[in-house]
């Protein structure tokens, strides 16, 4: 495996966008949030409990609850029809009490993607993150030792460890064919996962995965560290301490408007994926030419005033979108 690149903490948003986000590669930011009050409080389980409890708004959410036998590895049942854990509705404070309680634990508990502004008003102001847009509200992830299967996000991710340790195992988007992806509509938390990355080494069901494993990137994070994770990078996340906490921010750093690339992919699936191979290759050529543009602008051979809808996207976004909506209505 390959160690992730790392840099010291970044202090301004423009440097973060230019030096970290635009290259679209994972980067560890050592000590990025080491001065957060929550990180200082989390030096002990009791300190973290008291700090978060003071901000608890009393809202309920779903928690993952698993038997000791799963050892914190939240995954499918053997036949993929269900899961090896249950979802239980409880208050945030109750989940916090279970996770940070002293003594033996009959169950492992995990809460994830909890919007901080709703469940803990005041947290964001007390623990500011100037590197991301304000719209990227913080989310908190808390739990016992756990292993979350390799999956991808369709947006950019800045993950900040506030308690315990996190080990990220990362796979580039180009390795998707070797990851043996599970169902896209029957998932544990919204995104499909790699079945191979969660299997024992050498599992004969996934012969191509060994080549992908050799290209994996690992990122070891302690409390106070952060990881920038570009969209579409597969990541397995292991929390290795008895209690662990993370704050993350999701946003699309390069959005030109409200339409997400993932939506385009789903539409392309129903429009193209089961056509004959020669036709799919023809559409792929057009996508490469008009969309992916590895060789430059498709109308670079024409003067800019003749580019029409392919002129600057800032000027043509609304026109193209209106044409797409018109066509989707069957006109």
N, C-alpha and C positions, 0 to 999 in steps of 0.2 A: 504494500500500500504506500501511498504518497502522502506526505504531510502537507496540509493546507498552508498557503502563504499567510503571513501575518505581518501586521504593522502596528506601531503605537497608536494610541487613541487619537481620533480626528476631532477637531473642535469646531469646524464650520461646515455648513451644508454644501457650499459650492465645492470645497475640496473633496468632500465625501462623494458628491456626484461625479466629479471629474476623475478622481484617482481610484475610487473603489467601485462605484456602480457602473460606469460606462464600459469598462472592460468586460463586464458580464462573467466574472470569475469569482468563486468563493474567496473571502478574505477574513481572517481573524483580526479583530481590533482589540488588542490586549489592554485591559484596564479601562475600557471605554466608559463603563458605568460604575467604576470602583468607588466613586464619591457619592453615589446615591444613598440616601438615608435607609432605604429598604435593604441594601446590601450590607450596610453596617449592622442593622438590626438582625439580619439573618445569620450572623455569626453563631447564634444558638437557635435551636428550635423554638424555645420559649420567646426569644426576642422577636423572631419572625411572626409567631402567633400573635403576640400582643400588638405588634405594629399593624398587621393586616386587620385584626379584629376591631381596632379603633375606627377603621374606615368602612367596615362592613355595612352596606345599605340594607341588608336583610332579604335580598332577592334569592330566588331559587334557580337551580340549574341542574343539568344532568351530570352525574359523575359515573365514571367507569369503575366497577367494583369486580375484582377477580379473586378466586380462591388462591391459597398459597401455592398450589401445585403449578400454576402458570408462571410463577416466579417473575411477575411483572411484565410478562410478554403478552401484550394484548393482541389477539389474532383471531383468525377464523376457527371454527370447529373443523374437525378432520375432513368432512365432506363439503366444506365451503358453504353449507346451507345456513349456518348461523355463526355465532361467535363464542369465544371461550370466556366471556365476561358478561355482566349484565349492566344495563343503564339504570341508575336509580336517581329519582328526583329528590333533591335535598337542598337546603339552604347553603349558601356559600360558607357561612360560618360553621355549620355542622360538618361540611366536608373538610374544612380547615382543621377542626378539632380532631377528626379521624386521622388525618394525614400526620399531624404533629403531636399526637398523643404519645405519652411514654408507655412502656410496657409492651408485652407481646401483642402482635396484631394477627387476628384470624383471617383478615382480608387485606388485599392491596387496593388502594384507592388512587384514582387519577382524575383530575379535572383539567380540561384544556380549552383554549380559545375563549376564555371568559372575558368579555369586554369590560375593561377596568372602569371606564367612565360611568357605566351603569351600576356595577357591583361595588366599586370602591371610589366614590367621588372624592376628589382631593389628591388621589395618588399621583396623577399625571403632573399636577402642579408641584408636588413635593419631589418628584423624580423626573425632571424634564429631559426630553430628547430633542435637541435642536437640529439633528441631522436629517430628519424626515419631515414631509409635509404635515401640517396640523390635521389633515383629514385621516392620516394613518394613526388612528387611535390605538393605544396600547392594549394588549390582551395578555392575560396571565395564565400560566400553566403550572400546576402544583401536583405533587404526588410522591409516593414512595419510589423506591428503585423500580425502573421500568425500561421497556424496550419497545419503541414505536417503529413499526415496519417502514421500510423505505417507500417513500411516496414523493410526489412533487406538488408544488403550488403553482398556480397560474399567475401569481404576482410576486414582486420582490419581497424579501423577508430580511429584517434585521432582528436577530435573536440575541437577547441579553440575559446572561445567567445571573440570577440574584441569590441563589442558594444551592449548595451542593456542587456537583460537577456534571457536565454533559459531554458525551462523545458523539460527534456527528460522523457518519460514514456516508460519503457523497459519491454519486455517480453522474457523469455528464449526460445531458439529454441524448446525445448521439448513441448511447449504449442501450437505449430502450429495447431493442430487439433481443438483447441477451439477458434481460431482467425477468422475463416470463411474468408479465403483468396480469393481475387478477381482474375480476369484473369491474366495470366502470360505474355500474349503477347499484351495486350491492357492496357497500364499503363500510369500513368502521367509522370513518369521520369525514366522508365527503370525497376523498380522492382515491383512485385505485392504488394498490400497493404492489411491490415486487414480491412474488411468491418465492423466487429463488433466493433473494437476499436474506430471507428469514429462515431458510432451510439449512440443515447441517452441511458443512463443507463436503463436496463430492457427491451430493445427492444425484442419483442417476436420472431423475426426472428433468433435470435442468443442465444438460451437458454444456451448453454455450456459456453458462454463467461464470465458469472459472476464469475465462478470458476477461470478463468484466470485473471480477473481483480483483484481478491483478492491477486494474486501472483505477481502483477506488482511491478517493482522497479522504484522509481522516483529519478531523479537527477536535482537539482536546481543549475544553474550556473549563475554567474555574470561575467562581463567583467574582463578578466585576468585569468579566470578558464579554465580548460580543462577536457575533458572526454575521457577516453579510452573505446572504444566499440568493443568487440570482433566480428569477423565475425559471421553472421547468427543470431545475437540478433535483435529482432524486436524493433524498436524505433519510437515512435511518438514524433515529435519535435514542441514545441510551442515557438514562439518568442513573448514576452509579452510587449515590449515597442513600442512606435511609430516608431522608427527605430532601426534595429538590424543588427549585422554583426557577421560572424563566418568564421574562416579559418579551413579547415580540411585537413587531409592527409590520403590517402588510400594506403595500401600495404598489401602483404601477408607475415606475419612474419615467416611462417613455410614452405614456398614453397621449394620443392626439385628440381624443374625444371619449364618449361613453361606451363605445363598442370594444369588447374584449376579444383578443385573438382566439381564445378558446371557443367562443361562439362561432367564429368563422370555421374552425376546425369541425365542429359538430355539423354545421350546414354542409360542409364539403363531404363529410362522411355519407350523408343521405343522398347527396347529389352525384357523387362520383365513385365511391368505394367499390361498388359491385358491377361497374361497367366492364366491358372486355379489356384485357390488359393493354392492347394497342391503343385503345381510346384513353385509358388512364395515363399512359405515357405521353400522349398528346396534350392532355390537360396539365400534366406535370411540367411540360415544356413551357406552357403559357404561364403557369404559376411562377416558375423560375424567372421568366422574362419580366412579367409585370409586377410580381409581388416581392420575391426574394432578392432580385436585382444584384446578384453577386458581381455582375460585369458593368454595373452602372445604371443610369437612368435609361428606361426603354426608348425614350424619344430624344436621346442626346444628339442624334444626327439632325434634329430639326431645331430651328430657332425657338427660344423660350415662348415667344408669342403664339406659336403654333402647337403648344403642348396641350391645350384644352383642359379636360378633366385631369390630365396627368401633370398639370402645373403644380405649384406649391400646395401641399396638402392643407395648410392652414386656410387657404382661400377656397379650396374645393371640397373639403370634408363634407360640408352640408349638402352640396350638390350630389356627390357620390352616394351619400347615405339616403337621400331622397329617392334616387334612382333604384337603389337596392330595395327599399321599402315598397316602391311601386311594383317592382317585379315580384316580390314575395306575396303581394296581394293577388297575384295571378293576372295582372294586366298585360 
